[in-house]
């Protein structure tokens, strides 16, 4: 452990910054749509403005639902709810989700950790691509893989530091915060995360111990 190690990680303020960052885009789009609708001189653009407003509201609802489910609510999202939240986590980018609903048998905490890992994977694909998620029991334990594939994959040092339980050299950032948040919970649970990356792929392999494991 380096001198930058967080003991324990405290990403609270930066988590707020990340949530605000995520809702800023759709909020701005909604404001633009309302301005167009209010301008009688732009009547020829009203149909486009309505479409923009609807899209922005959907994205905003997705971002709020994601933040509430991961960082706020006490009940883990599973089944189709998990799938909707995972898809919503990628709404701002060009990445598409390839996943099945998470089983209701998933142990407590796993769904939230996987949602954050899906978000992290999506953030590495600014030029588009696919985020594939697989999760299944292995005996009493669970194994999961989140895989991002696309052109010009971008892996940030601050995210890597967060997943390692360290503060980045440049100071905590909005993208560092969810990574540090999930690392703290993985450590608390005794889960293991293996990270492999290349020019066009990022693979996050998660091993989640059985409930009775120490």
HELIX and SHEET records of a PDB file:
HELIX    1   1 UNK A   12  UNK A   38  1                                  27    
HELIX    2   2 UNK A   40  UNK A   45  5                                   6    
HELIX    3   3 UNK A   46  UNK A   67  1                                  22    
HELIX    4   4 UNK A   68  UNK A   72  3                                   5    
HELIX    5   5 UNK A   79  UNK A   89  1                                  11    
HELIX    6   6 UNK A  110  UNK A  123  1                                  14    
HELIX    7   7 UNK A  157  UNK A  163  1                                   7    
HELIX    8   8 UNK A  174  UNK A  189  1                                  16    
SHEET    1   A 5 UNK A  95  UNK A  98  0                                        
SHEET    2   A 5 UNK A 129  UNK A 138  1                                        
SHEET    3   A 5 UNK A 141  UNK A 149 -1                                        
SHEET    4   A 5 UNK A 201  UNK A 208 -1                                        
SHEET    5   A 5 UNK A 192  UNK A 197 -1                                        
END                                                                             
